[in-house]
């Protein structure tokens, strides 16, 4: 089983034959309180981004073309 520590520390976590997860930075957006219209600070964050591996893409694409 892959270790999530690599992803937590800013690295990539890969699952062979499936895909890879990488951290993606999201800058702090400007938010508004809908009731008062006041500007609200929304914190910046990192989210995980998934990229499908070659084997997964080939299997999914193969299934789609055979189903049509």
mmCIF file as Biopython writes it, N, C-alpha, C and O atoms, coordinates in Angstrom:
data_model
#
loop_
_atom_site.group_PDB
_atom_site.id
_atom_site.type_symbol
_atom_site.label_atom_id
_atom_site.label_alt_id
_atom_site.label_comp_id
_atom_site.label_asym_id
_atom_site.label_entity_id
_atom_site.label_seq_id
_atom_site.pdbx_PDB_ins_code
_atom_site.Cartn_x
_atom_site.Cartn_y
_atom_site.Cartn_z
_atom_site.occupancy
_atom_site.B_iso_or_equiv
_atom_site.auth_seq_id
_atom_site.auth_asym_id
_atom_site.pdbx_PDB_model_num
ATOM 1   N N  . UNK A ? 1  ? 0.849   -1.186 0.000   1.0 0.0 1  A 1 
ATOM 2   C CA . UNK A ? 1  ? 0.000   0.000  0.000   1.0 0.0 1  A 1 
ATOM 3   C C  . UNK A ? 1  ? 0.885   1.237  0.000   1.0 0.0 1  A 1 
ATOM 4   O O  . UNK A ? 1  ? 1.838   1.308  0.777   1.0 0.0 1  A 1 
ATOM 5   N N  . UNK A ? 2  ? 0.592   2.221  -0.860  1.0 0.0 2  A 1 
ATOM 6   C CA . UNK A ? 2  ? 1.421   3.421  -0.920  1.0 0.0 2  A 1 
ATOM 7   C C  . UNK A ? 2  ? 1.298   4.249  0.353   1.0 0.0 2  A 1 
ATOM 8   O O  . UNK A ? 2  ? 0.293   4.209  1.062   1.0 0.0 2  A 1 
ATOM 9   N N  . UNK A ? 3  ? 2.349   4.989  0.607   1.0 0.0 3  A 1 
ATOM 10  C CA . UNK A ? 3  ? 2.383   5.821  1.806   1.0 0.0 3  A 1 
ATOM 11  C C  . UNK A ? 3  ? 1.840   7.212  1.498   1.0 0.0 3  A 1 
ATOM 12  O O  . UNK A ? 3  ? 2.226   7.832  0.508   1.0 0.0 3  A 1 
ATOM 13  N N  . UNK A ? 4  ? 0.953   7.690  2.344   1.0 0.0 4  A 1 
ATOM 14  C CA . UNK A ? 4  ? 0.405   9.029  2.178   1.0 0.0 4  A 1 
ATOM 15  C C  . UNK A ? 4  ? 1.374   10.101 2.649   1.0 0.0 4  A 1 
ATOM 16  O O  . UNK A ? 4  ? 1.149   11.285 2.399   1.0 0.0 4  A 1 
ATOM 17  N N  . UNK A ? 5  ? 2.458   9.706  3.332   1.0 0.0 5  A 1 
ATOM 18  C CA . UNK A ? 5  ? 3.428   10.686 3.826   1.0 0.0 5  A 1 
ATOM 19  C C  . UNK A ? 5  ? 4.063   11.470 2.688   1.0 0.0 5  A 1 
ATOM 20  O O  . UNK A ? 5  ? 4.330   12.662 2.843   1.0 0.0 5  A 1 
ATOM 21  N N  . UNK A ? 6  ? 4.310   10.835 1.555   1.0 0.0 6  A 1 
ATOM 22  C CA . UNK A ? 6  ? 4.891   11.540 0.412   1.0 0.0 6  A 1 
ATOM 23  C C  . UNK A ? 6  ? 3.959   12.657 -0.044  1.0 0.0 6  A 1 
ATOM 24  O O  . UNK A ? 6  ? 4.416   13.763 -0.331  1.0 0.0 6  A 1 
ATOM 25  N N  . UNK A ? 7  ? 2.674   12.382 -0.112  1.0 0.0 7  A 1 
ATOM 26  C CA . UNK A ? 7  ? 1.694   13.385 -0.536  1.0 0.0 7  A 1 
ATOM 27  C C  . UNK A ? 7  ? 1.590   14.506 0.491   1.0 0.0 7  A 1 
ATOM 28  O O  . UNK A ? 7  ? 1.494   15.678 0.126   1.0 0.0 7  A 1 
ATOM 29  N N  . UNK A ? 8  ? 1.610   14.153 1.759   1.0 0.0 8  A 1 
ATOM 30  C CA . UNK A ? 8  ? 1.533   15.149 2.832   1.0 0.0 8  A 1 
ATOM 31  C C  . UNK A ? 8  ? 2.743   16.071 2.803   1.0 0.0 8  A 1 
ATOM 32  O O  . UNK A ? 8  ? 2.625   17.261 3.095   1.0 0.0 8  A 1 
ATOM 33  N N  . UNK A ? 9  ? 3.914   15.527 2.451   1.0 0.0 9  A 1 
ATOM 34  C CA . UNK A ? 9  ? 5.152   16.312 2.428   1.0 0.0 9  A 1 
ATOM 35  C C  . UNK A ? 9  ? 5.371   17.035 1.106   1.0 0.0 9  A 1 
ATOM 36  O O  . UNK A ? 9  ? 6.455   17.573 0.880   1.0 0.0 9  A 1 
ATOM 37  N N  . UNK A ? 10 ? 4.373   17.063 0.226   1.0 0.0 10 A 1 
ATOM 38  C CA . UNK A ? 10 ? 4.480   17.811 -1.017  1.0 0.0 10 A 1 
ATOM 39  C C  . UNK A ? 10 ? 4.948   16.998 -2.199  1.0 0.0 10 A 1 
ATOM 40  O O  . UNK A ? 10 ? 5.186   17.556 -3.270  1.0 0.0 10 A 1 
ATOM 41  N N  . UNK A ? 11 ? 5.087   15.696 -2.040  1.0 0.0 11 A 1 
ATOM 42  C CA . UNK A ? 11 ? 5.537   14.840 -3.128  1.0 0.0 11 A 1 
ATOM 43  C C  . UNK A ? 11 ? 4.379   14.159 -3.830  1.0 0.0 11 A 1 
ATOM 44  O O  . UNK A ? 11 ? 3.214   14.487 -3.607  1.0 0.0 11 A 1 
ATOM 45  N N  . UNK A ? 12 ? 4.717   13.218 -4.669  1.0 0.0 12 A 1 
ATOM 46  C CA . UNK A ? 12 ? 3.727   12.482 -5.449  1.0 0.0 12 A 1 
ATOM 47  C C  . UNK A ? 12 ? 3.527   11.099 -4.865  1.0 0.0 12 A 1 
ATOM 48  O O  . UNK A ? 12 ? 4.480   10.464 -4.412  1.0 0.0 12 A 1 
ATOM 49  N N  . UNK A ? 13 ? 2.284   10.631 -4.875  1.0 0.0 13 A 1 
ATOM 50  C CA . UNK A ? 13 ? 1.972   9.277  -4.436  1.0 0.0 13 A 1 
ATOM 51  C C  . UNK A ? 13 ? 1.446   8.525  -5.650  1.0 0.0 13 A 1 
ATOM 52  O O  . UNK A ? 13 ? 0.455   8.934  -6.254  1.0 0.0 13 A 1 
ATOM 53  N N  . UNK A ? 14 ? 2.100   7.434  -6.008  1.0 0.0 14 A 1 
ATOM 54  C CA . UNK A ? 14 ? 1.739   6.694  -7.209  1.0 0.0 14 A 1 
ATOM 55  C C  . UNK A ? 14 ? 1.264   5.292  -6.857  1.0 0.0 14 A 1 
ATOM 56  O O  . UNK A ? 14 ? 1.850   4.614  -6.013  1.0 0.0 14 A 1 
ATOM 57  N N  . UNK A ? 15 ? 0.205   4.875  -7.513  1.0 0.0 15 A 1 
ATOM 58  C CA . UNK A ? 15 ? -0.294  3.509  -7.404  1.0 0.0 15 A 1 
ATOM 59  C C  . UNK A ? 15 ? -0.127  2.905  -8.796  1.0 0.0 15 A 1 
ATOM 60  O O  . UNK A ? 15 ? -0.828  3.287  -9.734  1.0 0.0 15 A 1 
ATOM 61  N N  . UNK A ? 16 ? 0.791   1.974  -8.923  1.0 0.0 16 A 1 
ATOM 62  C CA . UNK A ? 16 ? 1.129   1.386  -10.228 1.0 0.0 16 A 1 
ATOM 63  C C  . UNK A ? 16 ? -0.109  0.788  -10.896 1.0 0.0 16 A 1 
ATOM 64  O O  . UNK A ? 16 ? -0.878  0.053  -10.275 1.0 0.0 16 A 1 
ATOM 65  N N  . UNK A ? 17 ? -0.281  1.120  -12.175 1.0 0.0 17 A 1 
ATOM 66  C CA . UNK A ? 17 ? -1.403  0.610  -12.938 1.0 0.0 17 A 1 
ATOM 67  C C  . UNK A ? 17 ? -2.700  1.364  -12.714 1.0 0.0 17 A 1 
ATOM 68  O O  . UNK A ? 17 ? -3.695  1.081  -13.381 1.0 0.0 17 A 1 
ATOM 69  N N  . UNK A ? 18 ? -2.714  2.305  -11.802 1.0 0.0 18 A 1 
ATOM 70  C CA . UNK A ? 18 ? -3.936  3.052  -11.494 1.0 0.0 18 A 1 
ATOM 71  C C  . UNK A ? 18 ? -3.762  4.537  -11.782 1.0 0.0 18 A 1 
ATOM 72  O O  . UNK A ? 18 ? -4.500  5.098  -12.591 1.0 0.0 18 A 1 
ATOM 73  N N  . UNK A ? 19 ? -2.797  5.179  -11.132 1.0 0.0 19 A 1 
ATOM 74  C CA . UNK A ? 19 ? -2.590  6.602  -11.344 1.0 0.0 19 A 1 
ATOM 75  C C  . UNK A ? 19 ? -1.741  7.216  -10.257 1.0 0.0 19 A 1 
ATOM 76  O O  . UNK A ? 19 ? -1.163  6.512  -9.429  1.0 0.0 19 A 1 
ATOM 77  N N  . UNK A ? 20 ? -1.669  8.537  -10.263 1.0 0.0 20 A 1 
ATOM 78  C CA . UNK A ? 20 ? -0.841  9.261  -9.309  1.0 0.0 20 A 1 
ATOM 79  C C  . UNK A ? 20 ? -1.616  10.429 -8.722  1.0 0.0 20 A 1 
ATOM 80  O O  . UNK A ? 20 ? -2.438  11.057 -9.390  1.0 0.0 20 A 1 
ATOM 81  N N  . UNK A ? 21 ? -1.335  10.698 -7.468  1.0 0.0 21 A 1 
ATOM 82  C CA . UNK A ? 21 ? -1.905  11.847 -6.769  1.0 0.0 21 A 1 
ATOM 83  C C  . UNK A ? 21 ? -0.787  12.840 -6.491  1.0 0.0 21 A 1 
ATOM 84  O O  . UNK A ? 21 ? 0.279   12.463 -6.003  1.0 0.0 21 A 1 
ATOM 85  N N  . UNK A ? 22 ? -1.029  14.104 -6.800  1.0 0.0 22 A 1 
ATOM 86  C CA . UNK A ? 22 ? -0.063  15.156 -6.523  1.0 0.0 22 A 1 
ATOM 87  C C  . UNK A ? 22 ? -0.779  16.289 -5.802  1.0 0.0 22 A 1 
ATOM 88  O O  . UNK A ? 22 ? -1.967  16.513 -6.034  1.0 0.0 22 A 1 
ATOM 89  N N  . UNK A ? 23 ? -0.071  17.012 -4.925  1.0 0.0 23 A 1 
ATOM 90  C CA . UNK A ? 23 ? -0.717  18.155 -4.269  1.0 0.0 23 A 1 
ATOM 91  C C  . UNK A ? 23 ? -0.843  19.327 -5.237  1.0 0.0 23 A 1 
ATOM 92  O O  . UNK A ? 23 ? 0.064   19.590 -6.026  1.0 0.0 23 A 1 
ATOM 93  N N  . UNK A ? 24 ? -1.957  20.016 -5.173  1.0 0.0 24 A 1 
ATOM 94  C CA . UNK A ? 24 ? -2.228  21.155 -6.036  1.0 0.0 24 A 1 
ATOM 95  C C  . UNK A ? 24 ? -2.595  22.343 -5.148  1.0 0.0 24 A 1 
ATOM 96  O O  . UNK A ? 24 ? -3.512  22.250 -4.332  1.0 0.0 24 A 1 
ATOM 97  N N  . UNK A ? 25 ? -1.878  23.461 -5.306  1.0 0.0 25 A 1 
ATOM 98  C CA . UNK A ? 25 ? -2.091  24.653 -4.484  1.0 0.0 25 A 1 
ATOM 99  C C  . UNK A ? 25 ? -3.298  25.433 -4.983  1.0 0.0 25 A 1 
ATOM 100 O O  . UNK A ? 25 ? -3.428  25.691 -6.179  1.0 0.0 25 A 1 
ATOM 101 N N  . UNK A ? 26 ? -4.177  25.804 -4.068  1.0 0.0 26 A 1 
ATOM 102 C CA . UNK A ? 26 ? -5.312  26.675 -4.375  1.0 0.0 26 A 1 
ATOM 103 C C  . UNK A ? 26 ? -5.113  27.982 -3.609  1.0 0.0 26 A 1 
ATOM 104 O O  . UNK A ? 26 ? -5.102  27.974 -2.378  1.0 0.0 26 A 1 
ATOM 105 N N  . UNK A ? 27 ? -4.956  29.104 -4.315  1.0 0.0 27 A 1 
ATOM 106 C CA . UNK A ? 27 ? -4.763  30.380 -3.624  1.0 0.0 27 A 1 
ATOM 107 C C  . UNK A ? 27 ? -6.027  30.791 -2.871  1.0 0.0 27 A 1 
ATOM 108 O O  . UNK A ? 27 ? -7.119  30.309 -3.173  1.0 0.0 27 A 1 
ATOM 109 N N  . UNK A ? 28 ? -5.875  31.685 -1.888  1.0 0.0 28 A 1 
ATOM 110 C CA . UNK A ? 28 ? -7.056  32.096 -1.109  1.0 0.0 28 A 1 
ATOM 111 C C  . UNK A ? 28 ? -8.016  32.937 -1.948  1.0 0.0 28 A 1 
ATOM 112 O O  . UNK A ? 28 ? -7.632  34.000 -2.435  1.0 0.0 28 A 1 
ATOM 113 N N  . UNK A ? 29 ? -9.250  32.482 -2.126  1.0 0.0 29 A 1 
ATOM 114 C CA . UNK A ? 29 ? -10.220 33.269 -2.881  1.0 0.0 29 A 1 
ATOM 115 C C  . UNK A ? 29 ? -10.836 34.360 -2.004  1.0 0.0 29 A 1 
ATOM 116 O O  . UNK A ? 29 ? -10.749 34.314 -0.777  1.0 0.0 29 A 1 
ATOM 117 N N  . UNK A ? 30 ? -11.447 35.322 -2.647  1.0 0.0 30 A 1 
ATOM 118 C CA . UNK A ? 30 ? -12.174 36.352 -1.915  1.0 0.0 30 A 1 
ATOM 119 C C  . UNK A ? 30 ? -13.609 35.885 -1.756  1.0 0.0 30 A 1 
ATOM 120 O O  . UNK A ? 30 ? -14.301 35.638 -2.744  1.0 0.0 30 A 1 
ATOM 121 N N  . UNK A ? 31 ? -14.052 35.766 -0.525  1.0 0.0 31 A 1 
ATOM 122 C CA . UNK A ? 31 ? -15.414 35.334 -0.260  1.0 0.0 31 A 1 
ATOM 123 C C  . UNK A ? 31 ? -16.263 36.489 0.232   1.0 0.0 31 A 1 
ATOM 124 O O  . UNK A ? 31 ? -15.738 37.519 0.655   1.0 0.0 31 A 1 
ATOM 125 N N  . UNK A ? 32 ? -17.559 36.320 0.178   1.0 0.0 32 A 1 
ATOM 126 C CA . UNK A ? 32 ? -18.487 37.347 0.663   1.0 0.0 32 A 1 
ATOM 127 C C  . UNK A ? 32 ? -19.567 36.697 1.505   1.0 0.0 32 A 1 
ATOM 128 O O  . UNK A ? 32 ? -20.048 35.606 1.200   1.0 0.0 32 A 1 
ATOM 129 N N  . UNK A ? 33 ? -19.936 37.386 2.567   1.0 0.0 33 A 1 
ATOM 130 C CA . UNK A ? 33 ? -21.084 36.978 3.356   1.0 0.0 33 A 1 
ATOM 131 C C  . UNK A ? 33 ? -22.326 37.420 2.578   1.0 0.0 33 A 1 
ATOM 132 O O  . UNK A ? 33 ? -22.530 38.614 2.358   1.0 0.0 33 A 1 
ATOM 133 N N  . UNK A ? 34 ? -23.147 36.467 2.166   1.0 0.0 34 A 1 
ATOM 134 C CA . UNK A ? 34 ? -24.301 36.800 1.324   1.0 0.0 34 A 1 
ATOM 135 C C  . UNK A ? 34 ? -25.335 37.659 2.037   1.0 0.0 34 A 1 
ATOM 136 O O  . UNK A ? 34 ? -26.065 38.414 1.395   1.0 0.0 34 A 1 
ATOM 137 N N  . UNK A ? 35 ? -25.402 37.552 3.342   1.0 0.0 35 A 1 
ATOM 138 C CA . UNK A ? 35 ? -26.397 38.308 4.098   1.0 0.0 35 A 1 
ATOM 139 C C  . UNK A ? 35 ? -25.995 39.778 4.253   1.0 0.0 35 A 1 
ATOM 140 O O  . UNK A ? 35 ? -26.820 40.675 4.078   1.0 0.0 35 A 1 
ATOM 141 N N  . UNK A ? 36 ? -24.705 40.020 4.588   1.0 0.0 36 A 1 
ATOM 142 C CA . UNK A ? 36 ? -24.254 41.387 4.850   1.0 0.0 36 A 1 
ATOM 143 C C  . UNK A ? 36 ? -23.442 41.979 3.707   1.0 0.0 36 A 1 
ATOM 144 O O  . UNK A ? 36 ? -23.293 43.198 3.635   1.0 0.0 36 A 1 
ATOM 145 N N  . UNK A ? 37 ? -22.914 41.150 2.813   1.0 0.0 37 A 1 
ATOM 146 C CA . UNK A ? 37 ? -22.079 41.646 1.726   1.0 0.0 37 A 1 
ATOM 147 C C  . UNK A ? 37 ? -20.646 41.903 2.146   1.0 0.0 37 A 1 
ATOM 148 O O  . UNK A ? 37 ? -19.845 42.375 1.340   1.0 0.0 37 A 1 
ATOM 149 N N  . UNK A ? 38 ? -20.302 41.602 3.401   1.0 0.0 38 A 1 
ATOM 150 C CA . UNK A ? 38 ? -18.947 41.847 3.893   1.0 0.0 38 A 1 
ATOM 151 C C  . UNK A ? 38 ? -17.965 40.836 3.285   1.0 0.0 38 A 1 
ATOM 152 O O  . UNK A ? 38 ? -18.319 39.690 3.010   1.0 0.0 38 A 1 
ATOM 153 N N  . UNK A ? 39 ? -16.723 41.293 3.082   1.0 0.0 39 A 1 
ATOM 154 C CA . UNK A ? 39 ? -15.677 40.429 2.553   1.0 0.0 39 A 1 
ATOM 155 C C  . UNK A ? 39 ? -15.230 39.465 3.650   1.0 0.0 39 A 1 
ATOM 156 O O  . UNK A ? 39 ? -14.994 39.870 4.788   1.0 0.0 39 A 1 
ATOM 157 N N  . UNK A ? 40 ? -15.119 38.201 3.298   1.0 0.0 40 A 1 
ATOM 158 C CA . UNK A ? 40 ? -14.732 37.164 4.245   1.0 0.0 40 A 1 
ATOM 159 C C  . UNK A ? 40 ? -13.421 36.550 3.761   1.0 0.0 40 A 1 
ATOM 160 O O  . UNK A ? 40 ? -13.261 36.272 2.573   1.0 0.0 40 A 1 
ATOM 161 N N  . UNK A ? 41 ? -12.487 36.342 4.686   1.0 0.0 41 A 1 
ATOM 162 C CA . UNK A ? 41 ? -11.232 35.717 4.285   1.0 0.0 41 A 1 
ATOM 163 C C  . UNK A ? 41 ? -11.406 34.205 4.251   1.0 0.0 41 A 1 
ATOM 164 O O  . UNK A ? 41 ? -11.868 33.594 5.214   1.0 0.0 41 A 1 
ATOM 165 N N  . UNK A ? 42 ? -11.026 33.617 3.122   1.0 0.0 42 A 1 
ATOM 166 C CA . UNK A ? 42 ? -11.070 32.180 2.943   1.0 0.0 42 A 1 
ATOM 167 C C  . UNK A ? 42 ? -9.615  31.717 2.854   1.0 0.0 42 A 1 
ATOM 168 O O  . UNK A ? 42 ? -8.857  32.254 2.046   1.0 0.0 42 A 1 
ATOM 169 N N  . UNK A ? 43 ? -9.208  30.745 3.652   1.0 0.0 43 A 1 
ATOM 170 C CA . UNK A ? 43 ? -7.795  30.365 3.679   1.0 0.0 43 A 1 
ATOM 171 C C  . UNK A ? 43 ? -7.356  29.639 2.403   1.0 0.0 43 A 1 
ATOM 172 O O  . UNK A ? 43 ? -8.156  29.020 1.703   1.0 0.0 43 A 1 
ATOM 173 N N  . UNK A ? 44 ? -6.055  29.743 2.134   1.0 0.0 44 A 1 
ATOM 174 C CA . UNK A ? 44 ? -5.468  28.982 1.033   1.0 0.0 44 A 1 
ATOM 175 C C  . UNK A ? 44 ? -5.432  27.514 1.424   1.0 0.0 44 A 1 
ATOM 176 O O  . UNK A ? 44 ? -5.507  27.174 2.605   1.0 0.0 44 A 1 
ATOM 177 N N  . UNK A ? 45 ? -5.316  26.648 0.426   1.0 0.0 45 A 1 
ATOM 178 C CA . UNK A ? 45 ? -5.271  25.229 0.767   1.0 0.0 45 A 1 
ATOM 179 C C  . UNK A ? 45 ? -4.596  24.435 -0.343  1.0 0.0 45 A 1 
ATOM 180 O O  . UNK A ? 45 ? -4.426  24.912 -1.466  1.0 0.0 45 A 1 
ATOM 181 N N  . UNK A ? 46 ? -4.223  23.231 0.001   1.0 0.0 46 A 1 
ATOM 182 C CA . UNK A ? 46 ? -3.702  22.269 -0.953  1.0 0.0 46 A 1 
ATOM 183 C C  . UNK A ? 46 ? -4.739  21.166 -1.099  1.0 0.0 46 A 1 
ATOM 184 O O  . UNK A ? 46 ? -5.287  20.684 -0.107  1.0 0.0 46 A 1 
ATOM 185 N N  . UNK A ? 47 ? -5.004  20.770 -2.330  1.0 0.0 47 A 1 
ATOM 186 C CA . UNK A ? 47 ? -5.926  19.680 -2.605  1.0 0.0 47 A 1 
ATOM 187 C C  . UNK A ? 47 ? -5.178  18.632 -3.411  1.0 0.0 47 A 1 
ATOM 188 O O  . UNK A ? 47 ? -4.192  18.945 -4.079  1.0 0.0 47 A 1 
ATOM 189 N N  . UNK A ? 48 ? -5.641  17.393 -3.354  1.0 0.0 48 A 1 
ATOM 190 C CA . UNK A ? 48 ? -4.979  16.348 -4.125  1.0 0.0 48 A 1 
ATOM 191 C C  . UNK A ? 48 ? -5.545  16.335 -5.543  1.0 0.0 48 A 1 
ATOM 192 O O  . UNK A ? 48 ? -6.750  16.473 -5.753  1.0 0.0 48 A 1 
ATOM 193 N N  . UNK A ? 49 ? -4.644  16.166 -6.503  1.0 0.0 49 A 1 
ATOM 194 C CA . UNK A ? 49 ? -5.002  16.122 -7.916  1.0 0.0 49 A 1 
ATOM 195 C C  . UNK A ? 49 ? -4.677  14.729 -8.431  1.0 0.0 49 A 1 
ATOM 196 O O  . UNK A ? 49 ? -3.563  14.243 -8.234  1.0 0.0 49 A 1 
ATOM 197 N N  . UNK A ? 50 ? -5.637  14.075 -9.092  1.0 0.0 50 A 1 
ATOM 198 C CA . UNK A ? 50 ? -5.444  12.719 -9.589  1.0 0.0 50 A 1 
ATOM 199 C C  . UNK A ? 50 ? -5.185  12.730 -11.082 1.0 0.0 50 A 1 
ATOM 200 O O  . UNK A ? 50 ? -5.886  13.400 -11.841 1.0 0.0 50 A 1 
ATOM 201 N N  . UNK A ? 51 ? -4.172  11.983 -11.500 1.0 0.0 51 A 1 
ATOM 202 C CA . UNK A ? 51 ? -3.888  11.763 -12.909 1.0 0.0 51 A 1 
ATOM 203 C C  . UNK A ? 51 ? -3.933  10.264 -13.155 1.0 0.0 51 A 1 
ATOM 204 O O  . UNK A ? 51 ? -3.165  9.512  -12.554 1.0 0.0 51 A 1 
ATOM 205 N N  . UNK A ? 52 ? -4.806  9.835  -14.013 1.0 0.0 52 A 1 
ATOM 206 C CA . UNK A ? 52 ? -4.948  8.418  -14.303 1.0 0.0 52 A 1 
ATOM 207 C C  . UNK A ? 52 ? -3.730  7.867  -15.023 1.0 0.0 52 A 1 
ATOM 208 O O  . UNK A ? 52 ? -3.144  8.540  -15.870 1.0 0.0 52 A 1 
ATOM 209 N N  . UNK A ? 53 ? -3.355  6.654  -14.688 1.0 0.0 53 A 1 
ATOM 210 C CA . UNK A ? 53 ? -2.217  6.004  -15.317 1.0 0.0 53 A 1 
ATOM 211 C C  . UNK A ? 53 ? -2.557  5.464  -16.693 1.0 0.0 53 A 1 
ATOM 212 O O  . UNK A ? 53 ? -3.723  5.412  -17.085 1.0 0.0 53 A 1 
ATOM 213 N N  . UNK A ? 54 ? -1.529  5.065  -17.418 1.0 0.0 54 A 1 
ATOM 214 C CA . UNK A ? 54 ? -1.688  4.574  -18.773 1.0 0.0 54 A 1 
ATOM 215 C C  . UNK A ? 54 ? -2.574  3.322  -18.817 1.0 0.0 54 A 1 
ATOM 216 O O  . UNK A ? 54 ? -3.458  3.215  -19.667 1.0 0.0 54 A 1 
ATOM 217 N N  . UNK A ? 55 ? -2.337  2.386  -17.907 1.0 0.0 55 A 1 
ATOM 218 C CA . UNK A ? 55 ? -3.120  1.148  -17.887 1.0 0.0 55 A 1 
ATOM 219 C C  . UNK A ? 55 ? -4.593  1.444  -17.625 1.0 0.0 55 A 1 
ATOM 220 O O  . UNK A ? 55 ? -5.464  0.866  -18.274 1.0 0.0 55 A 1 
ATOM 221 N N  . UNK A ? 56 ? -4.877  2.330  -16.690 1.0 0.0 56 A 1 
ATOM 222 C CA . UNK A ? 56 ? -6.261  2.694  -16.385 1.0 0.0 56 A 1 
ATOM 223 C C  . UNK A ? 56 ? -6.922  3.357  -17.589 1.0 0.0 56 A 1 
ATOM 224 O O  . UNK A ? 56 ? -8.050  3.013  -17.942 1.0 0.0 56 A 1 
ATOM 225 N N  . UNK A ? 57 ? -6.235  4.299  -18.218 1.0 0.0 57 A 1 
ATOM 226 C CA . UNK A ? 57 ? -6.798  4.980  -19.394 1.0 0.0 57 A 1 
ATOM 227 C C  . UNK A ? 57 ? -7.087  3.994  -20.520 1.0 0.0 57 A 1 
ATOM 228 O O  . UNK A ? 57 ? -8.138  4.068  -21.157 1.0 0.0 57 A 1 
ATOM 229 N N  . UNK A ? 58 ? -6.159  3.072  -20.768 1.0 0.0 58 A 1 
ATOM 230 C CA . UNK A ? 58 ? -6.368  2.093  -21.834 1.0 0.0 58 A 1 
ATOM 231 C C  . UNK A ? 58 ? -7.550  1.179  -21.537 1.0 0.0 58 A 1 
ATOM 232 O O  . UNK A ? 58 ? -8.327  0.860  -22.437 1.0 0.0 58 A 1 
ATOM 233 N N  . UNK A ? 59 ? -7.689  0.758  -20.296 1.0 0.0 59 A 1 
ATOM 234 C CA . UNK A ? 59 ? -8.805  -0.118 -19.932 1.0 0.0 59 A 1 
ATOM 235 C C  . UNK A ? 59 ? -10.136 0.613  -20.061 1.0 0.0 59 A 1 
ATOM 236 O O  . UNK A ? 59 ? -11.110 0.052  -20.565 1.0 0.0 59 A 1 
ATOM 237 N N  . UNK A ? 60 ? -10.180 1.868  -19.605 1.0 0.0 60 A 1 
ATOM 238 C CA . UNK A ? 60 ? -11.425 2.643  -19.691 1.0 0.0 60 A 1 
ATOM 239 C C  . UNK A ? 60 ? -11.758 2.954  -21.137 1.0 0.0 60 A 1 
ATOM 240 O O  . UNK A ? 60 ? -12.911 2.808  -21.544 1.0 0.0 60 A 1 
ATOM 241 N N  . UNK A ? 61 ? -10.786 3.377  -21.920 1.0 0.0 61 A 1 
ATOM 242 C CA . UNK A ? 61 ? -11.032 3.672  -23.337 1.0 0.0 61 A 1 
ATOM 243 C C  . UNK A ? 61 ? -11.446 2.422  -24.102 1.0 0.0 61 A 1 
ATOM 244 O O  . UNK A ? 61 ? -12.305 2.484  -24.982 1.0 0.0 61 A 1 
ATOM 245 N N  . UNK A ? 62 ? -10.839 1.295  -23.769 1.0 0.0 62 A 1 
ATOM 246 C CA . UNK A ? 62 ? -11.184 0.038  -24.427 1.0 0.0 62 A 1 
ATOM 247 C C  . UNK A ? 62 ? -12.606 -0.366 -24.128 1.0 0.0 62 A 1 
ATOM 248 O O  . UNK A ? 62 ? -13.304 -0.866 -25.011 1.0 0.0 62 A 1 
ATOM 249 N N  . UNK A ? 63 ? -13.052 -0.161 -22.903 1.0 0.0 63 A 1 
ATOM 250 C CA . UNK A ? 63 ? -14.420 -0.503 -22.525 1.0 0.0 63 A 1 
ATOM 251 C C  . UNK A ? 63 ? -15.432 0.406  -23.210 1.0 0.0 63 A 1 
ATOM 252 O O  . UNK A ? 63 ? -16.509 -0.051 -23.592 1.0 0.0 63 A 1 
ATOM 253 N N  . UNK A ? 64 ? -15.103 1.684  -23.370 1.0 0.0 64 A 1 
ATOM 254 C CA . UNK A ? 64 ? -16.035 2.612  -23.997 1.0 0.0 64 A 1 
ATOM 255 C C  . UNK A ? 64 ? -16.237 2.276  -25.477 1.0 0.0 64 A 1 
ATOM 256 O O  . UNK A ? 64 ? -17.364 2.301  -25.971 1.0 0.0 64 A 1 
ATOM 257 N N  . UNK A ? 65 ? -15.149 1.963  -26.184 1.0 0.0 65 A 1 
ATOM 258 C CA . UNK A ? 65 ? -15.292 1.698  -27.605 1.0 0.0 65 A 1 
ATOM 259 C C  . UNK A ? 65 ? -15.985 0.363  -27.853 1.0 0.0 65 A 1 
ATOM 260 O O  . UNK A ? 65 ? -16.704 0.225  -28.843 1.0 0.0 65 A 1 
ATOM 261 N N  . UNK A ? 66 ? -15.787 -0.617 -26.982 1.0 0.0 66 A 1 
ATOM 262 C CA . UNK A ? 66 ? -16.433 -1.910 -27.183 1.0 0.0 66 A 1 
ATOM 263 C C  . UNK A ? 66 ? -17.923 -1.863 -26.814 1.0 0.0 66 A 1 
ATOM 264 O O  . UNK A ? 66 ? -18.701 -2.682 -27.303 1.0 0.0 66 A 1 
ATOM 265 N N  . UNK A ? 67 ? -18.328 -0.918 -25.961 1.0 0.0 67 A 1 
ATOM 266 C CA . UNK A ? 67 ? -19.722 -0.819 -25.552 1.0 0.0 67 A 1 
ATOM 267 C C  . UNK A ? 67 ? -20.568 -0.111 -26.603 1.0 0.0 67 A 1 
ATOM 268 O O  . UNK A ? 67 ? -21.791 -0.249 -26.612 1.0 0.0 67 A 1 
ATOM 269 N N  . UNK A ? 68 ? -19.920 0.648  -27.492 1.0 0.0 68 A 1 
ATOM 270 C CA . UNK A ? 68 ? -20.689 1.370  -28.514 1.0 0.0 68 A 1 
ATOM 271 C C  . UNK A ? 68 ? -20.984 0.443  -29.602 1.0 0.0 68 A 1 
ATOM 272 O O  . UNK A ? 68 ? -21.625 0.825  -30.581 1.0 0.0 68 A 1 
#
